[in-house]
């Protein structure tokens, strides 16, 4: 969840401010957050004796532990990503319209940034598809403990298809890379009175 949130934030920053987040050499900051924070959480839960056989819920027992380790984080991340994803999508749409029919190095650079943001947004979309059922289940449990068995099946089914969905995103990325057009050549003609650039046909 942390990884997807950082991807969503990075896509938004890329589109809004035109820069990538500084994650350090070999993305060590990203790895520290995505692996370090869950490790601390699991250590606390283990020391508190809240680990046990609970099937679909990652071996965590107890209502409070489930609430703070699954329900609340998923709801926060889904809400945050929904807002960021919507803002990023509107920015991508406006940038796509602005860049339509333009040429030059700046336009090509902006197109690459837009394409990168689109690709990152796919990972956020995968997160929605994978974890919506768990979010609904968490809210349902807060209201009543009478959860239909079909809801359990949806949680276990959608929560475990992340690999398939990420594989689809990977194939889409490969397809987009092979479809990228060759860079447009530009011929620059210099005269005494003016300098003009014309697109080479």
C-alpha positions in Angstrom: 0.0 0.0 0.0 2.8 2.4 0.8 4.5 1.6 -2.5 1.3 2.3 -4.5 0.7 5.6 -2.5 4.3 6.7 -3.3 3.7 5.9 -7.0 0.5 7.9 -7.0 2.3 10.9 -5.3 5.2 10.6 -7.7 2.8 10.6 -10.7 1.0 13.7 -9.3 4.3 15.6 -8.6 5.6 14.7 -12.1 2.5 16.1 -13.8 1.9 19.0 -11.5 5.5 20.2 -11.0 7.4 18.4 -13.7 9.8 16.6 -11.5 10.4 13.2 -10.0 10.6 12.6 -6.3 14.2 12.2 -5.0 14.2 8.7 -3.6 18.0 8.4 -3.2 20.5 6.2 -4.9 18.9 2.9 -5.9 15.6 4.2 -4.4 16.8 3.5 -0.9 14.3 5.9 0.6 11.5 4.0 -1.1 12.7 0.7 0.1 13.2 2.0 3.6 9.6 3.2 3.8 7.9 0.3 2.1 9.8 -2.4 4.0 10.7 -0.6 7.2 7.3 0.6 8.3 5.5 -2.8 7.8 8.4 -4.5 9.6 7.9 -2.3 12.7 4.1 -3.0 12.5 4.6 -6.7 12.4 7.2 -6.6 15.2 4.7 -4.7 17.4 1.9 -7.1 16.6 4.1 -10.1 17.3 5.3 -8.8 20.6 1.7 -8.1 21.5 0.7 -11.7 20.9 -1.8 -10.8 18.1 -0.5 -13.4 15.6 -2.7 -16.4 14.9 -4.5 -18.5 12.2 -7.1 -16.2 10.6 -7.1 -17.3 7.0 -7.5 -14.3 4.7 -6.3 -11.7 7.2 -2.6 -12.3 7.2 -2.5 -14.2 10.4 -3.6 -11.2 12.5 -6.0 -11.9 15.4 -8.1 -9.5 17.4 -10.5 -6.8 16.2 -8.3 -3.9 17.1 -5.3 -5.3 15.3 -7.3 -6.0 12.2 -8.8 -2.5 12.4 -5.4 -0.8 12.5 -3.5 -3.1 10.3 -6.0 -3.7 7.5 -9.2 -1.7 7.6 -7.9 1.8 8.4 -4.8 1.7 6.2 -6.7 0.4 3.2 -9.4 3.1 3.6 -6.9 5.9 4.0 -4.8 4.7 1.1 -7.9 4.2 -1.2 -9.2 7.7 -0.3 -5.8 9.4 -0.7 -5.1 7.6 -4.0 -8.6 8.4 -5.3 -8.0 12.1 -4.8 -4.5 12.0 -6.3 -5.5 9.8 -9.2 -8.4 12.1 -10.1 -6.1 15.2 -10.0 -3.5 13.4 -12.0 -6.0 12.2 -14.6 -7.3 15.8 -15.1 -3.8 17.1 -15.5 -2.9 14.3 -18.0 -6.0 15.1 -20.0 -5.2 18.8 -20.2 -1.6 18.2 -21.0 -2.6 15.8 -23.8 -4.8 18.4 -25.4 -2.1 21.1 -25.0 0.6 18.9 -26.6 -1.6 17.8 -29.5 0.1 18.9 -32.8 3.2 20.5 -31.2 6.8 19.7 -32.0 10.2 20.3 -30.5 12.3 19.1 -27.7 10.2 20.6 -25.0 7.1 19.0 -26.4 8.8 15.6 -26.6 10.0 15.9 -23.0 6.5 16.8 -21.8 5.0 13.9 -23.8 7.4 11.5 -22.0 6.4 12.9 -18.6 2.7 12.5 -19.5 3.3 8.9 -20.7 5.2 8.1 -17.5 2.4 9.5 -15.4 -0.1 7.5 -17.3 1.9 4.3 -16.7 2.3 5.0 -13.0 -1.5 5.7 -12.7 -2.1 2.2 -14.0 -0.4 0.8 -10.9 -2.8 2.9 -8.8 -5.7 1.6 -10.7 -4.5 -2.0 -10.1 -4.5 -1.2 -6.4 -8.1 -0.1 -6.5 -9.1 -3.3 -8.3 -7.1 -5.5 -5.9 -8.2 -4.0 -2.5 -11.7 -2.6 -3.0 -13.2 -5.8 -1.6 -11.2 -5.6 1.6 -12.1 -1.9 2.1 -15.8 -2.8 1.7 -15.4 -5.7 4.1 -13.7 -3.5 6.7 -16.5 -1.0 6.7 -19.1 -3.8 6.8 -17.5 -5.3 9.9 -17.6 -1.9 11.6 -21.3 -1.9 11.1 -22.2 -5.5 11.8 -20.5 -8.8 12.2 -23.0 -10.6 10.0 -20.9 -10.6 6.8 -22.1 -12.8 3.9 -19.8 -15.6 2.9 -19.7 -14.2 -0.6 -17.9 -11.2 0.8 -15.2 -13.4 2.2 -14.8 -15.0 -1.3 -14.5 -11.6 -2.9 -11.9 -10.5 -0.4 -9.7 -13.6 -0.9 -10.2 -13.6 -4.7 -9.4 -9.9 -5.4 -6.6 -9.6 -2.8 -4.6 -12.3 -4.5 -4.8 -11.2 -8.1 -2.1 -8.4 -7.8 0.5 -10.4 -9.7 -1.9 -11.0 -12.6 -2.9 -7.3 -12.7 0.7 -6.1 -12.5 1.6 -8.5 -15.3 -1.1 -6.9 -17.5 0.4 -3.4 -16.7 3.8 -4.7 -17.6 2.5 -6.0 -21.0 0.9 -2.6 -21.6 4.2 -0.8 -20.9 6.0 -3.1 -23.3 3.4 -2.5 -26.0 3.6 1.3 -25.5 7.4 1.2 -25.7 7.3 -0.7 -29.0 4.7 1.7 -30.4 6.7 4.8 -29.6 7.3 6.8 -32.8 10.8 7.7 -33.9 11.9 11.2 -32.9 11.0 13.9 -35.4 14.0 15.3 -37.2 14.2 19.1 -37.4 16.1 21.1 -40.1 17.3 24.5 -38.9 17.8 27.1 -41.7 19.8 30.2 -40.7 19.6 33.4 -42.7 20.8 37.0 -42.1 17.3 38.2 -41.2 15.8 35.3 -39.2 16.3 31.8 -37.9 13.5 29.3 -38.6 13.0 25.6 -38.0 11.0 23.4 -40.3 9.9 19.8 -39.7 11.7 17.4 -42.1 9.3 15.3 -44.1 
